[in-house]
Amino acid sequence: MNYYSLKNPKHKVSFQQAVVDGLAPDGGLYMPERLPVLPKEFIASLERISKEEIAFTVARPFVDLSFSDAVLKQIVSETVDFDFPLIEIEENLYVLELFHGPTLAFKDVGARFMARILKHIAQNSKQIITVLVATSGDTGSAVAHGFFGVEGIEVVILYPAGKVSTLQEKQLATLGKNIHAIKVDGSFDDCQHLVKTAFLDHDLRQSKFLTSANSINIARLIPQSFYYFFAAASLKQRNPLVFSVPSGNFGNLTAGVLAKRMGLPVHAFVASTNINDVVPHYIHTSEFLPRPSIPTISNAMDVGNPSNFERLLELYNHNWESFAHEIKGYSFSDDETRKAIEEVYTTKRYVLDPHGAVGYLGLKAYLKNQTGSTGILLETAHPSKFPEVVESSIHQKIDLHPSLQSLQTKPVMSLSCSTDFSDFKNLLFSIK
Ligand SMILES: *Cc1c(COP(=O)(O)O)cnc(C)c1O
């Protein structure tokens, strides 16, 4: 399978190259040149197939044969090495919990897969790969844990001093080993600027094999299709399926559309957003109007110009009617989100996080006019990652997840750096 740049369909590269590049040199996102359709028998017998086997079957057509079946099986098995429970909280309304990975959020899946793909590329090229990533919080921790202890890879994470939460800093800067956290005396934009400059620096490119672990990387996108199949495999009945996806950059939802194109019977998707509603707005009006993001309590979805929108447009042939026919869009305020957390807790004794609560509201809005469907809401993070919002919504304390508890005593081990590029460059050279 080759991948083409959305800015120039004639520019095609291998899977490996697309992963190493992240973005195409012309700045376009990579897309698979065709979408494989999985055998009908596979789809019909999902409930009898293990999650490792499902993940392998889904990933195989996307990954080139320099990854043998045995290697790819190992990679996907390690990627999905935690639970993906499907919990019925109302009749025909399920929560797919995607937060059982090391950082308690769905981004673990993409980060773990990408790390293991890069490990194999490092082995084949007999080079150490250095992954550079700038983060304002969550991406950094998923990448840190996804790549932790993976041989042949050094990870350098830049974050703005004093601008990530204590918990996020603990999650990304306490691991050690091959994970190097750098606290930059500046803003997130300064961190991103340092990373961009590094990729253009001649000396660095000469001496290091540099790549990024940006969320637009296809190696982070593809594995996010796996759990749409897992959800269908866990269901015993055969109603039309509706997935509600709490969305920001729309990678998760794009992966759902890929799953559908591969043959998973999905009736509709719900794009659920907070007030950063450019995609729901597009669905309702056919106008796409990116704008600066607005801060909300579901902050991982505070995106004003979603990067995967280009991929979605391509999947629907740039045709608004077919896009809007298959994807329904709803957006909700912080007040509505808090009320949903409270209501679900009071009536079902189930605690949603703020992102999942937006997904819940979107699903309920869609199902109101739709009987006989089964709704599945993707719960993208564990509620105890957002204790202040959750506790003030349900008016009581919640237990901190054990993995977050143990973090509290671990020392932060980050290096400090100014916004001066030469400072950063020296630091990079001091790492292996
Ligand atoms: C990143 C994130 C999202 C948004 O996912 P996209 O793929 O960017 O749409 C939703 N919820 C949580 C908890 C996240 O970390």
Ligand as a Chemical Component Dictionary entry (heavy atoms), coordinates in Angstrom:
data_LIG
# 
_chem_comp.id                   LIG 
_chem_comp.type                 NON-POLYMER 
_chem_comp.pdbx_formal_charge   0 
_chem_comp.three_letter_code    LIG 
# 
loop_
_chem_comp_atom.comp_id 
_chem_comp_atom.atom_id 
_chem_comp_atom.alt_atom_id 
_chem_comp_atom.type_symbol 
_chem_comp_atom.charge 
_chem_comp_atom.model_Cartn_x 
_chem_comp_atom.model_Cartn_y 
_chem_comp_atom.model_Cartn_z 
_chem_comp_atom.pdbx_ordinal 
LIG C1 C1 C 0 -7.448  14.013 21.740 1  
LIG C2 C2 C 0 -8.703  13.791 22.502 2  
LIG C3 C3 C 0 -9.980  13.886 21.911 3  
LIG C4 C4 C 0 -10.170 14.319 20.482 4  
LIG O1 O1 O 0 -9.742  13.340 19.580 5  
LIG P1 P1 P 0 -9.522  13.721 18.036 6  
LIG O2 O2 O 0 -9.035  12.472 17.413 7  
LIG O3 O3 O 0 -8.486  14.821 18.036 8  
LIG O4 O4 O 0 -10.819 14.191 17.508 9  
LIG C5 C5 C 0 -11.092 13.578 22.673 10 
LIG N1 N1 N 0 -10.987 13.227 23.968 11 
LIG C6 C6 C 0 -9.787  13.130 24.590 12 
LIG C7 C7 C 0 -9.743  12.751 26.016 13 
LIG C8 C8 C 0 -8.592  13.398 23.883 14 
LIG O5 O5 O 0 -7.416  13.315 24.514 15 
# 
loop_
_chem_comp_bond.comp_id 
_chem_comp_bond.atom_id_1 
_chem_comp_bond.atom_id_2 
_chem_comp_bond.value_order 
_chem_comp_bond.pdbx_ordinal 
LIG C1 C2 SING 1  
LIG C2 C3 SING 2  
LIG C2 C8 DOUB 3  
LIG C3 C4 SING 4  
LIG C3 C5 DOUB 5  
LIG C4 O1 SING 6  
LIG O1 P1 SING 7  
LIG P1 O2 DOUB 8  
LIG P1 O3 SING 9  
LIG P1 O4 SING 10 
LIG C5 N1 SING 11 
LIG N1 C6 DOUB 12 
LIG C6 C7 SING 13 
LIG C6 C8 SING 14 
LIG C8 O5 SING 15 
# 
